[in-house]
Amino acid sequence: MLEIPVELGPRRYLVSVGEGLARRLPERLADLRGRKVALVASRRVFGLHGRPVRRALAALGPVHVVLAPDGERHKGQATLQGFYDAFLQAKLGRDGVVVAFGGGVVGDVAGYAAATYMRGVDWVGLPTTLLSMVDSSVGGKVGINHPRGKNLIGAFHQPRAVVIDPAFLATLPPRELRSGAYEVLKCGILGDPALFEVMRRAPAGLRGWEGADVELAIAAACRLKAEVVTKDEREGGLRRVLNLGHTLGHALEAVTRYRRYTHGEAVGWGLVGVSHLARARGLLDAASHEAILAAVDRIGPRPRVSDLPSRDVLAALARDKKARAGRVPFILPAAVGRVEIHDDVSPDEVRRALREMGSHGTAAATSSSLKPVPA
């Protein structure tokens, strides 16, 4: 088992990573013993893994299961209201605990419900997808989507603990595993060249990527994110670097109404886009540029971007919640392991990057070969 502390003073917590940790929840959450628990999960996740998790949590206190729809299109007000209703029905009080058991959508919405229900109750992250393990479960950013943009409504509400059991990945569809791997790769490009090399050498398409290699990659990504969050909890400056690949990625998701790409696939395309932007500006040398593109492609296929109108993507970028004074900051790689923040990227530069992305067909798949993201 590996433990990564997120040092935030009175909001300090541990991220625990290890095979079989879901069976040891009473041990990992011993300081929450005696509390009423709302276990929030999608129907699929609860059907696969819910019974043993529920039994483990019952050692802490009464457990009330809250089932939720999964998928990015359900990350909104209707699902949030359903959680509030379920908490009230369970008579969850201010001393209750919300356990977010599932992928990023369940984690974000359940975390936001915990942040706002009765002005805030404790919550615990128990992620089941690679994407949620290395991204949304660490850092306390919780929220829901607005029809006009991703994550526009939210809060910072740190969990009491995050427990990551890679055993859950055994039932993860290959596409979802690849989706999370793009986020792991992002961390390598951002600030961990050794992790970047691990991802470059992972099996093509992640076929046969398992065991200790996966556990170490998860821990490395979480460690990097924890270091950034510790220095900048509320995204006032440094934490913005974690948006590497996300600015363009979020725009692609919004333009396609969250139906074409998984979040990780959109981030993968975002990494390709910012690499082209950085290369065109002379920030990134040719060898590093090619290494980043090859590493993204090695993870696997992504639905195409070539048919998306640039005007629509630019319009979505203009609504980015990180915009300041009409400028959207882009995180651009200056080398593998080092990035810079630029808020002067012009629409013409973005258009050129989109053209490069559209012609980049090595790992891009036709829309028909990858099914729409489930609702």
C-alpha positions in Angstrom: 0.0 0.0 0.0 1.2 3.5 -0.8 0.0 6.6 1.1 0.1 10.2 -0.3 -0.6 13.0 2.1 -2.4 16.1 0.9 -1.1 18.7 3.4 -3.8 21.3 3.8 -3.6 22.0 7.5 -6.8 21.2 9.3 -8.1 19.8 6.0 -5.2 17.3 5.7 -6.1 13.9 4.3 -4.5 10.8 3.0 -4.8 9.2 -0.4 -4.3 5.5 0.0 -3.4 3.3 -3.0 -3.3 -0.5 -2.8 -4.8 -3.7 -4.1 -7.6 -4.9 -1.8 -8.1 -1.6 0.1 -11.8 -1.7 -0.4 -12.0 -4.6 2.0 -10.1 -2.6 4.6 -12.4 0.5 4.6 -13.2 0.2 8.4 -9.4 0.4 9.0 -8.8 3.3 6.6 -11.9 5.2 7.9 -11.7 4.4 11.6 -12.0 8.0 12.7 -15.5 8.1 11.0 -16.8 5.2 13.1 -20.3 5.8 14.4 -21.4 8.1 11.6 -24.4 7.5 9.3 -23.1 6.8 5.7 -24.7 7.6 2.4 -23.1 5.4 -0.2 -23.5 7.0 -3.6 -22.9 4.8 -6.6 -24.1 4.3 -10.2 -26.2 1.2 -10.7 -23.5 -0.5 -12.8 -20.8 0.0 -10.2 -23.0 -1.0 -7.3 -24.1 -4.1 -9.2 -20.5 -5.1 -9.8 -18.9 -4.2 -6.4 -21.5 -2.8 -4.1 -22.3 -5.6 -1.7 -18.8 -6.1 -0.2 -18.3 -2.3 0.0 -21.6 -1.9 1.7 -20.7 -4.7 4.2 -17.3 -3.1 4.9 -18.9 0.4 5.5 -21.5 -1.2 7.8 -18.7 -1.6 10.4 -18.6 2.2 10.7 -22.4 2.8 11.0 -25.8 2.6 9.2 -25.4 2.6 5.4 -27.9 4.0 3.0 -27.4 3.3 -0.6 -28.1 6.1 -3.1 -28.1 4.9 -6.7 -27.4 7.4 -9.5 -27.3 7.6 -13.3 -23.8 7.5 -14.7 -22.4 9.5 -17.7 -21.4 13.1 -18.3 -24.9 14.1 -19.4 -26.2 13.3 -15.9 -23.7 15.6 -14.2 -26.3 18.3 -13.6 -29.1 19.7 -11.4 -31.5 16.8 -11.8 -29.0 14.3 -10.4 -27.9 16.7 -7.6 -31.5 17.2 -6.5 -32.0 13.4 -6.4 -29.0 13.2 -4.0 -30.5 15.8 -1.8 -33.8 14.0 -1.7 -32.1 10.7 -0.9 -30.1 12.3 1.9 -33.2 13.8 3.5 -35.0 10.5 3.2 -32.2 8.7 5.0 -32.2 11.5 7.6 -28.6 12.2 7.0 -27.5 14.9 9.5 -24.6 17.3 9.7 -22.5 14.4 11.2 -23.3 12.2 8.2 -20.7 11.0 5.7 -21.1 10.8 1.9 -19.0 8.1 0.2 -18.6 8.7 -3.5 -18.3 5.3 -5.0 -17.7 5.3 -8.8 -16.3 7.3 -11.6 -15.7 11.0 -12.0 -19.3 12.0 -12.5 -20.5 10.3 -9.3 -17.5 11.7 -7.5 -18.0 15.3 -8.6 -21.8 15.4 -8.1 -21.7 13.5 -4.8 -18.8 15.7 -3.6 -20.8 18.8 -4.5 -23.9 17.5 -2.8 -21.7 16.9 0.3 -20.4 20.5 0.0 -23.8 22.1 -0.1 -26.1 19.7 1.9 -26.8 21.3 5.3 -24.0 23.8 4.4 -21.5 20.9 4.2 -21.0 17.4 5.4 -17.9 15.1 5.3 -17.3 13.0 2.2 -14.9 10.2 1.2 -13.7 9.3 -2.3 -13.8 5.7 -3.3 -13.0 5.9 -7.1 -13.5 3.0 -9.4 -12.2 4.2 -12.7 -8.6 5.1 -13.6 -9.7 8.6 -14.6 -11.3 9.3 -11.3 -8.4 7.7 -9.4 -5.8 10.0 -10.8 -7.9 13.1 -11.5 -11.2 14.1 -9.8 -10.8 12.2 -6.5 -7.8 14.3 -5.4 -7.9 18.0 -4.8 -11.4 18.8 -3.6 -12.8 20.3 -6.8 -16.5 19.2 -6.9 -19.4 20.4 -9.1 -21.8 19.9 -11.9 -22.1 21.0 -15.5 -24.2 23.8 -16.9 -25.7 23.3 -20.4 -23.3 26.0 -21.6 -20.2 24.7 -20.1 -18.4 22.0 -18.1 -18.0 22.3 -14.3 -19.3 25.9 -14.3 -21.2 25.3 -11.0 -19.0 24.0 -8.1 -17.0 24.4 -5.0 -13.8 23.4 -3.3 -14.6 20.8 -0.6 -11.8 18.5 0.4 -12.6 14.8 1.2 -11.8 13.3 4.6 -10.0 10.5 2.8 -9.5 8.9 -0.6 -9.2 5.2 -0.9 -8.0 3.8 -4.3 -8.2 0.1 -4.9 -6.8 -0.8 -8.4 -8.7 -4.1 -8.2 -11.8 -2.2 -9.4 -10.1 -1.7 -12.7 -10.5 -5.4 -13.6 -14.1 -4.7 -14.7 -13.3 -1.4 -16.4 -14.0 -1.4 -20.2 -10.8 -0.9 -22.2 -11.9 2.4 -23.5 -12.4 3.7 -20.0 -9.0 2.5 -18.9 -7.4 4.3 -21.9 -9.4 7.4 -20.9 -7.8 7.5 -17.5 -4.3 6.9 -19.0 -4.4 10.2 -20.8 -4.7 11.9 -17.4 -1.7 9.9 -16.1 0.2 10.9 -19.2 -0.7 14.6 -18.6 0.9 14.4 -15.2 4.1 13.1 -16.7 4.2 15.9 -19.3 3.4 18.4 -16.6 6.0 17.6 -14.1 7.3 14.0 -13.9 9.5 12.9 -16.8 9.9 9.5 -15.2 6.2 8.9 -15.3 6.1 10.1 -18.9 8.7 7.4 -19.7 6.5 4.8 -17.9 3.6 5.8 -20.1 5.7 5.8 -23.3 6.7 2.2 -22.6 3.3 1.0 -21.5 1.9 -1.7 -23.9 0.3 -0.2 -27.0 -3.4 0.3 -26.4 -2.7 -0.6 -22.7 -3.3 -4.3 -23.6 -1.7 -6.2 -20.7 -1.0 -3.1 -18.6 -1.7 -4.3 -15.1 -0.5 -5.1 -11.6 2.3 -3.2 -9.9 2.9 -1.0 -13.0 -0.6 0.4 -12.8 -0.5 0.9 -9.0 2.8 2.8 -9.3 1.5 5.0 -12.1 -1.6 5.9 -10.1 0.4 6.8 -7.1 2.8 8.9 -9.1 0.0 10.9 -10.7 -1.7 11.4 -7.4 1.5 12.4 -5.7 2.1 15.1 -8.4 -1.4 16.4 -8.0 -1.2 16.4 -4.2 2.0 18.5 -4.4 0.3 21.1 -6.6 -2.9 21.2 -4.5 -0.9 21.6 -1.3 0.8 24.7 -2.8 -2.4 26.2 -4.3 -5.6 24.7 -3.0 -8.1 27.0 -4.7 -6.5 27.4 -8.1 -5.2 31.0 -7.5 -2.1 30.4 -9.6 0.0 27.3 -9.7 -2.9 24.8 -9.7 -3.9 26.1 -13.1 -1.1 23.9 -14.6 -3.3 20.9 -13.8 -5.5 22.1 -16.7 -2.8 21.0 -19.2 -4.8 19.6 -22.1 -8.1 20.5 -20.5 -8.8 23.9 -22.0 -9.2 22.5 -25.5 -10.5 19.2 -24.2 -13.4 20.9 -22.4 -14.2 22.8 -25.5 -14.3 19.6 -27.6 -16.6 18.0 -25.0 -19.0 21.0 -25.0 -19.2 21.3 -28.8 -20.1 17.6 -29.1 -22.5 17.7 -26.1 -20.4 15.3 -24.1 -21.4 12.5 -26.4 -18.5 11.9 -28.7 -15.5 11.7 -26.4 -14.8 10.4 -23.0 -13.2 13.1 -20.8 -9.8 11.4 -21.1 -10.1 11.2 -24.9 -10.8 14.9 -25.1 -7.8 15.6 -22.8 -5.7 13.4 -25.1 -6.7 15.6 -28.0 -6.0 18.7 -25.8 -2.5 17.4 -25.2 -2.0 17.1 -29.0 -3.4 20.6 -29.5 -1.2 22.4 -26.9 1.8 20.5 -28.2 1.2 22.0 -31.6 0.6 25.5 -30.1 3.9 25.2 -28.1 5.8 24.0 -31.1 4.5 26.7 -33.3 5.6 29.3 -30.7 9.1 27.9 -30.5 8.6 26.8 -26.8 8.9 23.1 -27.5 11.6 21.4 -29.5 10.8 19.1 -32.3 11.9 15.9 -30.5 9.8 16.6 -27.4 6.8 17.5 -29.6 7.0 14.2 -31.5 7.5 12.3 -28.2 4.3 13.8 -26.8 2.3 13.0 -29.9 3.6 9.5 -30.0 2.9 8.9 -26.3 -0.7 10.2 -26.7 -1.2 7.9 -29.8 0.3 4.9 -28.0 -2.6 4.9 -25.5 -5.1 4.2 -28.1 -7.7 5.5 -30.6 -9.8 8.7 -30.2 -12.8 9.9 -32.1 -11.9 12.4 -34.8 -11.9 16.2 -34.5 -11.5 17.0 -38.2 -15.3 17.6 -38.7 -15.7 20.1 -35.8 -16.1 23.8 -37.0 -13.4 25.9 -35.5 -15.9 28.7 -34.8 -17.8 26.4 -32.5 -14.7 25.4 -30.6 -13.6 29.0 -30.3 -17.1 29.9 -28.9 -16.8 27.2 -26.4 -13.3 28.4 -25.4 -14.7 31.9 -24.8 -17.0 30.4 -22.1 -14.2 28.7 -20.3 -14.6 29.4 -16.5 -10.8 30.1 -16.2 -11.0 33.1 -18.5 -9.9 36.4 -17.0 -10.6 39.8 -18.7 -11.7 37.9 -21.8 -8.4 35.9 -22.0 -8.3 32.2 -21.8 -5.1 30.9 -20.2 -3.5 27.9 -22.0 -1.0 25.6 -20.3 1.7 24.9 -22.9 4.5 22.3 -22.6 8.0 23.9 -22.7 9.6 20.4 -22.3 8.6 17.0 -21.0 8.2 17.8 -17.3 7.9 21.6 -17.6 4.9 23.8 -18.6 4.2 27.5 -18.9 1.0 29.5 -18.6 0.1 31.7 -21.6 -2.9 34.0 -21.7 -2.1 35.5 -25.1 -3.0 32.6 -27.4 -4.8 34.1 -30.4 -7.9 32.6 -32.2 -5.7 32.2 -35.3 -3.2 30.1 -33.3 -6.1 27.9 -32.1 -7.4 27.5 -35.6 -4.0 26.4 -36.8 -3.7 23.9 -34.0 -7.2 22.6 -34.8 -6.2 22.0 -38.4 -3.1 20.1 -37.2 -5.2 18.1 -34.9 -7.6 17.3 -37.7 -4.9 16.0 -39.9 -3.3 14.0 -37.1 -4.7 10.6 -37.9 -2.2 8.2 -36.4 -4.5 7.2 -33.5 -7.6 9.1 -34.3 -10.5 6.9 -35.2 -13.6 7.6 -37.3 -16.6 8.4 -35.3 -18.2 5.1 -36.4 -15.5 3.0 -34.9 -15.9 4.4 -31.4 -19.5 4.4 -30.1 -21.0 7.6 -28.6 -20.3 8.0 -24.9 -23.1 6.4 -22.9 -25.7 8.7 -21.5 
